[in-house]
Amino acid sequence: MATEGHQEHPLSVYLWIWVLLFVLSMFSYMVDYIGFEGYLRWSLILIFMFAKAGFIIAIFMHMAWERIALIYAILGPPVLLLFLIGLMAVEGDYTLLTRLDFFGETDFVAEH
């Protein structure tokens, strides 16, 4: 029975998610078995991995029913990481341009 402030979900939801996780794992293994190569292989593996992680977090950690927790746990860290990656890209460009200004153009830069 559901009490005030506590909600129980039917067992069938968890069973369907378990079945879905096994199916997604099977698809992930089939990528290797079929022999996909290159970007297609890695893209499919990452898609299946993120899908499985999303279902595990949303259902088994009960975040599908707590919208603010889902936003903070799922969207917060990637947004922060993208911000830090952008900062590192700007810093890397600044460092490269400073070295070019100080040392002049080298063969290393001409190759890339």
DRENBABA-991099 format. One record per atom (N, C-alpha, C, O, CB): atom name; residue in one letter; x, y, z; residue number from 1. Coordinates in Angstrom, 2 decimals. Glycine has a CB too. Example, Ala and Ser with C-alpha at 12.3 -4.5 7.8 and 13.67 -1.06 7.14 Angstrom:
<sites>
> N a 13.19 -5.69 7.80 1
> CA a 12.30 -4.50 7.80 1
> C a 13.20 -3.30 7.80 1
> O a 14.24 -3.32 8.46 1
> CB a 11.31 -4.47 9.05 1
> N s 12.85 -2.25 7.08 2
> CA s 13.67 -1.06 7.14 2
> C s 12.90 0.03 7.87 2
> O s 13.41 1.14 8.04 2
> CB s 14.08 -0.60 5.72 2
</sites>
This chain:
<sites>
> N m 0.83 -1.18 0.00 1
> CA m 0.00 0.00 0.00 1
> C m 0.88 1.25 0.00 1
> O m 1.94 1.30 0.62 1
> CB m -0.95 -0.01 1.21 1
> N a 0.40 2.24 -0.70 2
> CA a 1.13 3.51 -0.75 2
> C a 0.73 4.36 0.44 2
> O a -0.46 4.55 0.70 2
> CB a 0.87 4.25 -2.07 2
> N t 1.70 4.88 1.15 3
> CA t 1.43 5.76 2.28 3
> C t 1.76 7.18 1.87 3
> O t 2.31 7.41 0.79 3
> CB t 2.24 5.34 3.52 3
> N e 1.43 8.12 2.72 4
> CA e 1.68 9.51 2.40 4
> C e 3.18 9.78 2.27 4
> O e 3.94 9.48 3.19 4
> CB e 1.06 10.41 3.47 4
> N g 3.61 10.34 1.13 5
> CA g 5.00 10.65 0.92 5
> C g 5.82 9.48 0.39 5
> O g 7.01 9.62 0.13 5
> CB g 5.60 11.13 2.17 5
> N h 5.18 8.32 0.23 6
> CA h 5.90 7.14 -0.25 6
> C h 5.06 6.50 -1.34 6
> O h 3.86 6.28 -1.17 6
> CB h 6.20 6.12 0.91 6
> N q 5.70 6.19 -2.46 7
> CA q 4.98 5.61 -3.58 7
> C q 5.65 4.31 -3.97 7
> O q 6.87 4.26 -4.13 7
> CB q 4.94 6.59 -4.78 7
> N e 4.87 3.27 -4.11 8
> CA e 5.40 1.98 -4.55 8
> C e 5.00 1.77 -5.99 8
> O e 3.91 2.15 -6.42 8
> CB e 4.89 0.82 -3.65 8
> N h 5.88 1.17 -6.73 9
> CA h 5.66 0.96 -8.15 9
> C h 5.44 -0.53 -8.38 9
> O h 5.97 -1.36 -7.65 9
> CB h 6.84 1.48 -8.99 9
> N p 4.65 -0.86 -9.39 10
> CA p 4.39 -2.28 -9.64 10
> C p 5.68 -3.02 -10.01 10
> O p 6.58 -2.47 -10.63 10
> CB p 3.35 -2.44 -10.74 10
> N l 5.72 -4.27 -9.63 11
> CA l 6.88 -5.11 -9.91 11
> C l 7.10 -5.26 -11.42 11
> O l 8.23 -5.47 -11.86 11
> CB l 6.71 -6.47 -9.26 11
> N s 6.03 -5.18 -12.20 12
> CA s 6.15 -5.35 -13.65 12
> C s 7.05 -4.29 -14.28 12
> O s 7.70 -4.56 -15.29 12
> CB s 4.76 -5.31 -14.29 12
> N v 7.08 -3.09 -13.70 13
> CA v 7.97 -2.05 -14.24 13
> C v 9.41 -2.51 -14.16 13
> O v 10.16 -2.35 -15.12 13
> CB v 7.78 -0.72 -13.47 13
> N y 9.81 -3.07 -13.03 14
> CA y 11.19 -3.52 -12.84 14
> C y 11.51 -4.72 -13.74 14
> O y 12.61 -4.82 -14.28 14
> CB y 11.43 -3.88 -11.37 14
> N l 10.54 -5.61 -13.88 15
> CA l 10.77 -6.77 -14.75 15
> C l 10.93 -6.36 -16.21 15
> O l 11.78 -6.89 -16.91 15
> CB l 9.63 -7.77 -14.61 15
> N w 10.10 -5.41 -16.66 16
> CA w 10.24 -4.94 -18.04 16
> C w 11.58 -4.25 -18.25 16
> O w 12.18 -4.40 -19.31 16
> CB w 9.09 -3.98 -18.39 16
> N i 12.04 -3.51 -17.29 17
> CA i 13.34 -2.83 -17.42 17
> C i 14.46 -3.86 -17.44 17
> O i 15.42 -3.70 -18.20 17
> CB i 13.56 -1.83 -16.26 17
> N w 14.36 -4.93 -16.63 18
> CA w 15.37 -5.99 -16.67 18
> C w 15.40 -6.63 -18.05 18
> O w 16.48 -6.87 -18.60 18
> CB w 15.08 -7.07 -15.60 18
> N v 14.24 -6.91 -18.61 19
> CA v 14.17 -7.50 -19.96 19
> C v 14.79 -6.55 -20.97 19
> O v 15.56 -6.96 -21.84 19
> CB v 12.70 -7.83 -20.34 19
> N l 14.44 -5.27 -20.87 20
> CA l 14.99 -4.27 -21.79 20
> C l 16.51 -4.16 -21.65 20
> O l 17.21 -4.01 -22.66 20
> CB l 14.36 -2.90 -21.53 20
> N l 17.03 -4.24 -20.44 21
> CA l 18.48 -4.20 -20.24 21
> C l 19.17 -5.40 -20.88 21
> O l 20.23 -5.27 -21.48 21
> CB l 18.81 -4.15 -18.75 21
> N f 18.55 -6.57 -20.75 22
> CA f 19.13 -7.76 -21.40 22
> C f 19.09 -7.63 -22.92 22
> O f 20.03 -8.05 -23.59 22
> CB f 18.39 -9.02 -20.97 22
> N v 18.02 -7.07 -23.47 23
> CA v 17.92 -6.89 -24.92 23
> C v 18.96 -5.88 -25.39 23
> O v 19.63 -6.12 -26.40 23
> CB v 16.50 -6.41 -25.31 23
> N l 19.12 -4.78 -24.68 24
> CA l 20.14 -3.80 -25.06 24
> C l 21.54 -4.39 -24.95 24
> O l 22.40 -4.09 -25.78 24
> CB l 20.03 -2.55 -24.17 24
> N s 21.78 -5.22 -23.95 25
> CA s 23.08 -5.89 -23.83 25
> C s 23.30 -6.84 -24.99 25
> O s 24.41 -6.94 -25.52 25
> CB s 23.19 -6.65 -22.50 25
> N m 22.25 -7.54 -25.39 26
> CA m 22.37 -8.45 -26.52 26
> C m 22.72 -7.67 -27.80 26
> O m 23.57 -8.09 -28.58 26
> CB m 21.06 -9.24 -26.72 26
> N f 22.06 -6.51 -27.99 27
> CA f 22.38 -5.68 -29.16 27
> C f 23.83 -5.21 -29.11 27
> O f 24.51 -5.17 -30.14 27
> CB f 21.44 -4.47 -29.24 27
> N s 24.29 -4.85 -27.92 28
> CA s 25.67 -4.40 -27.77 28
> C s 26.66 -5.52 -28.12 28
> O s 27.67 -5.28 -28.78 28
> CB s 25.91 -3.91 -26.33 28
> N y 26.37 -6.74 -27.67 29
> CA y 27.24 -7.87 -28.00 29
> C y 27.15 -8.21 -29.49 29
> O y 28.13 -8.65 -30.09 29
> CB y 26.87 -9.09 -27.16 29
> N m 25.99 -8.01 -30.07 30
> CA m 25.82 -8.31 -31.50 30
> C m 26.66 -7.37 -32.37 30
> O m 27.07 -7.74 -33.47 30
> CB m 24.35 -8.21 -31.90 30
> N v 26.91 -6.16 -31.88 31
> CA v 27.76 -5.23 -32.63 31
> C v 29.13 -5.86 -32.84 31
> O v 29.69 -5.77 -33.94 31
> CB v 27.89 -3.86 -31.87 31
> N d 29.67 -6.49 -31.80 32
> CA d 30.97 -7.15 -31.93 32
> C d 30.85 -8.43 -32.74 32
> O d 31.72 -8.73 -33.56 32
> CB d 31.56 -7.47 -30.55 32
> N y 29.79 -9.19 -32.52 33
> CA y 29.62 -10.47 -33.20 33
> C y 29.46 -10.28 -34.71 33
> O y 30.03 -11.04 -35.49 33
> CB y 28.40 -11.22 -32.63 33
> N i 28.69 -9.28 -35.11 34
> CA i 28.48 -9.02 -36.54 34
> C i 29.75 -8.51 -37.18 34
> O i 30.02 -8.79 -38.35 34
> CB i 27.34 -8.01 -36.75 34
> N g 30.54 -7.76 -36.43 35
> CA g 31.82 -7.31 -36.95 35
> C g 31.82 -5.88 -37.45 35
> O g 32.60 -5.53 -38.34 35
> CB g 32.26 -8.20 -38.04 35
> N f 30.95 -5.05 -36.90 36
> CA f 31.00 -3.64 -37.27 36
> C f 32.35 -3.07 -36.88 36
> O f 32.94 -3.49 -35.88 36
> CB f 29.85 -2.84 -36.61 36
> N e 32.84 -2.11 -37.66 37
> CA e 34.14 -1.52 -37.38 37
> C e 34.06 0.00 -37.46 37
> O e 33.14 0.56 -38.04 37
> CB e 35.20 -2.05 -38.36 37
> N g 35.04 0.63 -36.88 38
> CA g 35.18 2.08 -36.98 38
> C g 34.18 2.84 -36.14 38
> O g 33.78 2.41 -35.06 38
> CB g 35.05 2.50 -38.40 38
> N y 33.79 4.00 -36.68 39
> CA y 32.91 4.89 -35.94 39
> C y 31.53 4.29 -35.71 39
> O y 30.91 4.55 -34.68 39
> CB y 32.77 6.21 -36.67 39
> N l 31.04 3.49 -36.65 40
> CA l 29.74 2.86 -36.47 40
> C l 29.75 1.95 -35.25 40
> O l 28.81 1.97 -34.45 40
> CB l 29.36 2.07 -37.73 40
> N r 30.80 1.15 -35.11 41
> CA r 30.90 0.23 -33.97 41
> C r 30.89 0.99 -32.65 41
> O r 30.12 0.68 -31.75 41
> CB r 32.18 -0.61 -34.08 41
> N w 31.76 2.00 -32.55 42
> CA w 31.87 2.72 -31.30 42
> C w 30.63 3.55 -31.02 42
> O w 30.24 3.70 -29.86 42
> CB w 33.09 3.62 -31.31 42
> N s 30.01 4.08 -32.05 43
> CA s 28.76 4.83 -31.86 43
> C s 27.67 3.92 -31.32 43
> O s 26.97 4.30 -30.38 43
> CB s 28.31 5.49 -33.17 43
> N l 27.51 2.76 -31.90 44
> CA l 26.48 1.83 -31.42 44
> C l 26.75 1.36 -30.00 44
> O l 25.83 1.30 -29.18 44
> CB l 26.39 0.62 -32.35 44
> N i 27.99 1.04 -29.70 45
> CA i 28.33 0.61 -28.34 45
> C i 28.02 1.72 -27.34 45
> O i 27.46 1.44 -26.28 45
> CB i 29.81 0.20 -28.25 45
> N l 28.38 2.96 -27.66 46
> CA l 28.11 4.07 -26.75 46
> C l 26.62 4.34 -26.60 46
> O l 26.14 4.64 -25.51 46
> CB l 28.82 5.32 -27.23 46
> N i 25.88 4.23 -27.69 47
> CA i 24.42 4.44 -27.62 47
> C i 23.79 3.41 -26.71 47
> O i 22.98 3.76 -25.84 47
> CB i 23.79 4.36 -29.03 47
> N f 24.14 2.13 -26.89 48
> CA f 23.57 1.09 -26.03 48
> C f 24.02 1.26 -24.58 48
> O f 23.24 1.02 -23.66 48
> CB f 23.98 -0.30 -26.55 48
> N m 25.26 1.68 -24.37 49
> CA m 25.76 1.88 -23.02 49
> C m 25.00 3.01 -22.32 49
> O m 24.59 2.86 -21.17 49
> CB m 27.25 2.18 -23.04 49
> N f 24.82 4.13 -23.01 50
> CA f 24.10 5.26 -22.41 50
> C f 22.63 4.92 -22.19 50
> O f 22.03 5.37 -21.21 50
> CB f 24.24 6.50 -23.28 50
> N a 22.04 4.16 -23.09 51
> CA a 20.64 3.77 -22.91 51
> C a 20.49 2.89 -21.66 51
> O a 19.58 3.09 -20.86 51
> CB a 20.12 3.02 -24.16 51
> N k 21.39 1.92 -21.50 52
> CA k 21.32 1.06 -20.32 52
> C k 21.55 1.87 -19.04 52
> O k 20.83 1.69 -18.05 52
> CB k 22.35 -0.08 -20.42 52
> N a 22.53 2.73 -19.05 53
> CA a 22.80 3.56 -17.87 53
> C a 21.62 4.46 -17.54 53
> O a 21.28 4.65 -16.37 53
> CB a 24.06 4.41 -18.08 53
> N g 20.99 5.00 -18.56 54
> CA g 19.83 5.87 -18.34 54
> C g 18.67 5.12 -17.72 54
> O g 18.02 5.63 -16.80 54
> CB g 19.39 6.49 -19.64 54
> N f 18.39 3.90 -18.20 55
> CA f 17.31 3.11 -17.63 55
> C f 17.62 2.71 -16.19 55
> O f 16.74 2.73 -15.33 55
> CB f 17.05 1.87 -18.48 55
> N i 18.86 2.34 -15.93 56
> CA i 19.24 1.94 -14.57 56
> C i 19.07 3.12 -13.62 56
> O i 18.51 2.96 -12.53 56
> CB i 20.69 1.43 -14.54 56
> N i 19.54 4.28 -14.02 57
> CA i 19.44 5.45 -13.15 57
> C i 17.99 5.88 -12.98 57
> O i 17.56 6.18 -11.86 57
> CB i 20.26 6.61 -13.72 57
> N a 17.24 5.92 -14.07 58
> CA a 15.87 6.42 -14.00 58
> C a 14.95 5.50 -13.21 58
> O a 14.14 5.98 -12.42 58
> CB a 15.31 6.62 -15.39 58
> N i 15.05 4.21 -13.41 59
> CA i 14.11 3.28 -12.79 59
> C i 14.62 2.75 -11.45 59
> O i 13.93 2.87 -10.44 59
> CB i 13.82 2.12 -13.73 59
> N f 15.81 2.15 -11.45 60
> CA f 16.28 1.50 -10.23 60
> C f 16.71 2.48 -9.15 60
> O f 16.70 2.14 -7.96 60
> CB f 17.41 0.58 -10.56 60
> N m 17.10 3.68 -9.55 61
> CA m 17.43 4.69 -8.54 61
> C m 16.24 5.61 -8.29 61
> O m 16.37 6.61 -7.58 61
> CB m 18.65 5.52 -8.99 61
> N h 15.10 5.28 -8.85 62
> CA h 13.83 5.99 -8.64 62
> C h 13.89 7.45 -9.05 62
> O h 13.16 8.27 -8.50 62
> CB h 13.43 5.89 -7.19 62
> N m 14.73 7.78 -9.99 63
> CA m 14.82 9.17 -10.41 63
> C m 13.78 9.53 -11.47 63
> O m 13.57 10.72 -11.73 63
> CB m 16.20 9.46 -10.93 63
> N a 13.15 8.55 -12.06 64
> CA a 12.11 8.87 -13.04 64
> C a 10.93 9.56 -12.37 64
> O a 10.18 10.28 -13.03 64
> CB a 11.65 7.60 -13.76 64
> N w 10.76 9.34 -11.09 65
> CA w 9.64 9.91 -10.37 65
> C w 10.03 11.14 -9.58 65
> O w 9.18 11.76 -8.93 65
> CB w 9.04 8.89 -9.46 65
> N e 11.29 11.51 -9.62 66
> CA e 11.76 12.70 -8.92 66
> C e 12.49 13.58 -9.93 66
> O e 13.70 13.45 -10.12 66
> CB e 12.70 12.33 -7.71 66
> N r 11.75 14.45 -10.56 67
> CA r 12.26 15.21 -11.71 67
> C r 13.46 16.08 -11.36 67
> O r 14.41 16.13 -12.14 67
> CB r 11.16 16.08 -12.27 67
> N i 13.46 16.75 -10.24 68
> CA i 14.58 17.63 -9.91 68
> C i 15.85 16.83 -9.64 68
> O i 16.94 17.27 -9.99 68
> CB i 14.23 18.50 -8.69 68
> N a 15.72 15.67 -9.01 69
> CA a 16.89 14.82 -8.79 69
> C a 17.44 14.32 -10.12 69
> O a 18.66 14.25 -10.30 69
> CB a 16.53 13.62 -7.88 69
> N l 16.56 13.98 -11.05 70
> CA l 17.00 13.53 -12.37 70
> C l 17.76 14.64 -13.09 70
> O l 18.79 14.39 -13.72 70
> CB l 15.80 13.08 -13.21 70
> N i 17.25 15.84 -12.99 71
> CA i 17.92 16.97 -13.65 71
> C i 19.31 17.20 -13.06 71
> O i 20.28 17.36 -13.79 71
> CB i 17.07 18.25 -13.53 71
> N y 19.39 17.22 -11.74 72
> CA y 20.69 17.49 -11.10 72
> C y 21.69 16.35 -11.30 72
> O y 22.88 16.60 -11.48 72
> CB y 20.48 17.73 -9.62 72
> N a 21.22 15.11 -11.27 73
> CA a 22.15 13.98 -11.36 73
> C a 22.53 13.65 -12.80 73
> O a 23.65 13.20 -13.05 73
> CB a 21.53 12.76 -10.72 73
> N i 21.62 13.87 -13.73 74
> CA i 21.89 13.48 -15.12 74
> C i 22.40 14.65 -15.95 74
> O i 23.36 14.50 -16.70 74
> CB i 20.63 12.91 -15.75 74
> N l 21.77 15.79 -15.83 75
> CA l 22.15 16.91 -16.68 75
> C l 23.25 17.78 -16.08 75
> O l 24.01 18.40 -16.81 75
> CB l 20.94 17.77 -16.95 75
> N g 23.34 17.82 -14.77 76
> CA g 24.33 18.68 -14.13 76
> C g 25.78 18.34 -14.46 76
> O g 26.50 19.19 -14.97 76
> CB g 24.16 18.63 -12.66 76
> N p 26.22 17.11 -14.19 77
> CA p 27.62 16.78 -14.47 77
> C p 28.03 16.91 -15.94 77
> O p 29.11 17.44 -16.20 77
> CB p 27.88 15.38 -14.03 77
> N p 27.23 16.46 -16.93 78
> CA p 27.65 16.66 -18.31 78
> C p 27.75 18.14 -18.71 78
> O p 28.65 18.52 -19.46 78
> CB p 26.70 15.96 -19.25 78
> N v 26.84 18.97 -18.22 79
> CA v 26.92 20.39 -18.53 79
> C v 28.19 20.99 -17.94 79
> O v 28.87 21.78 -18.59 79
> CB v 25.67 21.14 -17.99 79
> N l 28.51 20.61 -16.71 80
> CA l 29.74 21.08 -16.08 80
> C l 30.97 20.60 -16.86 80
> O l 31.91 21.36 -17.07 80
> CB l 29.81 20.60 -14.63 80
> N l 30.95 19.34 -17.28 81
> CA l 32.09 18.81 -18.05 81
> C l 32.23 19.53 -19.39 81
> O l 33.35 19.84 -19.80 81
> CB l 31.92 17.31 -18.29 81
> N l 31.12 19.80 -20.07 82
> CA l 31.20 20.54 -21.33 82
> C l 31.76 21.94 -21.12 82
> O l 32.54 22.43 -21.94 82
> CB l 29.81 20.62 -21.99 82
> N f 31.38 22.57 -20.03 83
> CA f 31.93 23.89 -19.71 83
> C f 33.44 23.80 -19.49 83
> O f 34.19 24.63 -20.00 83
> CB f 31.25 24.46 -18.46 83
> N l 33.89 22.79 -18.73 84
> CA l 35.32 22.64 -18.47 84
> C l 36.09 22.28 -19.74 84
> O l 37.21 22.74 -19.93 84
> CB l 35.56 21.57 -17.40 84
> N i 35.49 21.46 -20.61 85
> CA i 36.14 21.13 -21.88 85
> C i 36.29 22.38 -22.73 85
> O i 37.32 22.59 -23.35 85
> CB i 35.33 20.05 -22.65 85
> N g 35.26 23.22 -22.75 86
> CA g 35.35 24.49 -23.48 86
> C g 36.44 25.38 -22.92 86
> O g 37.18 26.01 -23.68 86
> CB g 34.02 25.22 -23.43 86
> N l 36.54 25.43 -21.59 87
> CA l 37.60 26.22 -20.97 87
> C l 38.98 25.70 -21.36 87
> O l 39.89 26.49 -21.65 87
> CB l 37.45 26.21 -19.45 87
> N m 39.14 24.38 -21.37 88
> CA m 40.44 23.80 -21.75 88
> C m 40.75 24.06 -23.22 88
> O m 41.91 24.27 -23.58 88
> CB m 40.45 22.27 -21.46 88
> N a 39.74 24.04 -24.07 89
> CA a 39.97 24.32 -25.50 89
> C a 40.44 25.76 -25.69 89
> O a 41.36 26.01 -26.47 89
> CB a 38.69 24.08 -26.32 89
> N v 39.82 26.69 -24.99 90
> CA v 40.23 28.09 -25.09 90
> C v 41.65 28.24 -24.55 90
> O v 42.47 28.93 -25.16 90
> CB v 39.26 29.02 -24.31 90
> N e 41.95 27.61 -23.42 91
> CA e 43.29 27.69 -22.83 91
> C e 44.32 27.06 -23.76 91
> O e 45.43 27.57 -23.90 91
> CB e 43.31 27.01 -21.46 91
> N g 43.96 25.93 -24.39 92
> CA g 44.88 25.28 -25.33 92
> C g 45.19 26.16 -26.52 92
> O g 46.34 26.24 -26.96 92
> CB g 44.31 23.96 -25.81 92
> N d 44.17 26.83 -27.06 93
> CA d 44.40 27.74 -28.17 93
> C d 45.29 28.90 -27.75 93
> O d 46.19 29.31 -28.48 93
> CB d 43.08 28.27 -28.73 93
> N y 45.03 29.44 -26.56 94
> CA y 45.84 30.54 -26.06 94
> C y 47.30 30.11 -25.90 94
> O y 48.22 30.84 -26.27 94
> CB y 45.28 31.06 -24.72 94
> N t 47.51 28.92 -25.35 95
> CA t 48.88 28.42 -25.17 95
> C t 49.56 28.21 -26.51 95
> O t 50.73 28.58 -26.67 95
> CB t 48.87 27.11 -24.39 95
> N l 48.85 27.63 -27.48 96
> CA l 49.44 27.42 -28.81 96
> C l 49.80 28.76 -29.46 96
> O l 50.89 28.91 -30.00 96
> CB l 48.46 26.64 -29.71 96
> N l 48.89 29.71 -29.40 97
> CA l 49.17 31.01 -30.03 97
> C l 50.31 31.74 -29.33 97
> O l 51.09 32.43 -29.98 97
> CB l 47.92 31.88 -30.02 97
> N t 50.41 31.60 -28.01 98
> CA t 51.52 32.21 -27.28 98
> C t 52.85 31.59 -27.68 98
> O t 53.84 32.29 -27.87 98
> CB t 51.31 32.07 -25.76 98
> N r 52.88 30.27 -27.82 99
> CA r 54.12 29.59 -28.24 99
> C r 54.50 29.98 -29.66 99
> O r 55.67 30.19 -29.97 99
> CB r 53.96 28.06 -28.13 99
> N l 53.50 30.06 -30.54 100
> CA l 53.79 30.47 -31.91 100
> C l 54.34 31.89 -31.95 100
> O l 55.26 32.19 -32.71 100
> CB l 52.53 30.37 -32.77 100
> N d 53.77 32.77 -31.13 101
> CA d 54.24 34.15 -31.09 101
> C d 55.66 34.23 -30.54 101
> O d 56.47 35.03 -31.02 101
> CB d 53.30 35.02 -30.26 101
> N f 55.97 33.43 -29.54 102
> CA f 57.28 33.49 -28.91 102
> C f 58.34 32.75 -29.72 102
> O f 59.43 33.27 -29.95 102
> CB f 57.22 32.91 -27.50 102
> N f 58.02 31.52 -30.15 103
> CA f 59.01 30.71 -30.84 103
> C f 58.95 30.83 -32.36 103
> O f 59.91 30.45 -33.03 103
> CB f 58.84 29.27 -30.45 103
> N g 57.89 31.33 -32.90 104
> CA g 57.73 31.39 -34.35 104
> C g 57.13 30.08 -34.84 104
> O g 56.98 29.13 -34.08 104
> CB g 59.07 31.67 -35.04 104
> N e 56.78 30.04 -36.12 105
> CA e 56.16 28.84 -36.68 105
> C e 57.20 27.73 -36.80 105
> O e 58.33 27.96 -37.22 105
> CB e 55.53 29.14 -38.08 105
> N t 56.80 26.53 -36.41 106
> CA t 57.70 25.39 -36.44 106
> C t 57.14 24.34 -37.39 106
> O t 56.04 24.48 -37.92 106
> CB t 57.89 24.79 -35.02 106
> N d 57.93 23.28 -37.60 107
> CA d 57.46 22.18 -38.45 107
> C d 56.29 21.45 -37.82 107
> O d 55.45 20.90 -38.53 107
> CB d 58.60 21.21 -38.72 107
> N f 56.24 21.44 -36.50 108
> CA f 55.15 20.76 -35.81 108
> C f 53.79 21.37 -36.18 108
> O f 52.82 20.66 -36.43 108
> CB f 55.37 20.83 -34.30 108
> N v 53.74 22.66 -36.21 109
> CA v 52.49 23.34 -36.52 109
> C v 52.16 23.18 -38.00 109
> O v 50.99 23.06 -38.36 109
> CB v 52.57 24.83 -36.14 109
> N a 53.16 23.17 -38.85 110
> CA a 52.94 23.04 -40.28 110
> C a 52.38 21.66 -40.63 110
> O a 51.65 21.53 -41.61 110
> CB a 54.24 23.29 -41.05 110
> N e 52.71 20.62 -39.84 111
> CA e 52.20 19.28 -40.11 111
> C e 50.73 19.17 -39.79 111
> O e 50.01 18.39 -40.42 111
> CB e 52.97 18.24 -39.33 111
> N h 50.27 19.92 -38.82 112
> CA h 48.87 19.81 -38.39 112
> C h 48.12 20.89 -39.03 112
> O h 46.91 21.01 -38.83 112
> CB h 48.72 19.87 -36.86 112
</sites>
